[in-house]
Amino acid sequence: MSSFILRDEGYGTFKKIVSDRRWVGRVCRHADGSYLGIIGKTTVKAASEREAFDEVVAQHLGYPNASALRSRNAVISQANRARKAHSRAVANEMLAGNFEPFMNLMDRVLKAERE
């Protein structure tokens, strides 16, 4: 998942693209009314600020377009939700006094470390 943010710092001509508090690029308005997103040597032209931001971040991260990045982020989010739900279920069982799911989980972790 990406941690890029489009931040308005009060500059009239552009907005900053920030990653982990570091300024990495900008989105500015082009003379023809469209917007340019720039990170390093990657430049993307789009109809709105948000589209330019999404496209330039996706290309900077190696994806062909913003929808590919969004679909990849959706897959990762779904896997994270499933992992959290499983951990929550194991914790609830432990609170109820049943430690068997926890022992099964630890057996899998220790087995994976040995391999």
C-alpha positions in Angstrom: 0.0 0.0 0.0 1.2 3.4 -0.8 1.7 6.2 1.7 1.7 9.1 -0.7 -0.3 12.2 0.2 -1.3 15.3 -1.9 -0.8 18.2 0.5 -1.7 21.8 0.0 1.0 23.9 1.6 -0.5 27.2 0.5 1.6 27.6 -2.7 -0.7 29.1 -5.4 0.8 27.2 -8.3 1.2 23.6 -7.1 0.4 21.1 -4.4 3.1 18.9 -2.9 3.2 15.1 -3.2 4.6 13.8 0.2 5.7 10.4 1.2 6.6 9.7 4.8 6.9 13.5 5.5 9.4 13.8 2.6 8.5 16.0 -0.4 8.8 13.8 -3.5 6.9 15.5 -6.2 4.2 18.0 -7.2 0.9 18.5 -9.0 0.6 21.7 -10.9 -1.8 23.3 -13.4 -0.6 23.3 -17.0 -1.2 26.3 -19.4 -3.9 24.3 -21.3 -6.0 23.8 -18.2 -5.0 20.2 -17.5 -2.9 19.1 -14.5 0.7 17.7 -14.4 1.8 15.2 -11.8 5.6 15.0 -11.4 7.6 12.6 -9.3 11.3 12.5 -10.3 11.4 11.9 -14.0 7.8 10.5 -14.1 5.3 13.1 -15.5 1.6 12.5 -16.1 -1.0 14.8 -17.6 -4.6 14.5 -16.4 -7.9 16.4 -16.3 -8.0 17.0 -12.5 -5.5 17.3 -9.6 -6.6 14.0 -8.0 -6.3 12.1 -11.3 -2.8 13.4 -11.9 -1.8 12.5 -8.4 -3.2 9.0 -8.6 -1.7 8.3 -12.0 1.8 9.6 -11.2 2.0 7.7 -7.9 0.9 4.5 -9.6 3.5 4.9 -12.4 6.2 5.8 -9.8 5.4 2.6 -7.9 5.6 0.6 -11.1 1.9 0.0 -11.9 0.6 0.8 -15.4 -2.2 3.0 -14.1 -4.1 4.0 -11.0 -6.8 1.3 -11.3 -4.1 -1.4 -11.2 -2.7 0.1 -8.0 -6.2 0.4 -6.5 -7.0 -3.3 -7.3 -3.6 -4.4 -5.7 -4.4 -2.3 -2.6 -7.9 -3.9 -2.4 -6.3 -7.4 -2.4 -3.8 -6.5 0.3 -6.6 -4.9 2.4 -8.8 -8.0 2.1 -5.9 -10.2 3.2 -5.2 -7.9 6.2 -8.8 -7.9 7.2 -8.9 -11.7 7.1 -5.7 -12.0 9.2 -7.0 -9.5 11.8 -10.4 -11.4 12.0 -8.6 -14.7 12.6 -6.4 -13.2 15.3 -9.4 -11.6 16.9 -11.2 -14.9 16.9 -8.2 -16.6 18.5 -8.0 -13.9 21.2 -11.7 -14.2 22.0 -11.3 -18.0 22.4 -8.4 -17.4 24.8 -10.4 -15.0 26.8 -13.1 -17.6 27.0 -10.5 -20.1 28.4 -9.9 -22.2 25.3 -6.2 -22.1 24.4 -6.4 -24.8 21.7 -6.7 -22.3 18.7 -3.7 -20.4 20.1 -1.6 -23.6 20.4 -2.5 -24.5 16.8 -1.5 -21.0 15.7 1.8 -21.3 17.6 2.5 -24.7 16.1 2.2 -23.3 12.6 4.5 -20.4 13.4 7.1 -22.6 14.9 6.9 -25.1 12.1 7.4 -22.2 9.5 10.4 -21.0 11.4 12.0 -24.4 11.3 11.6 -24.8 7.6 
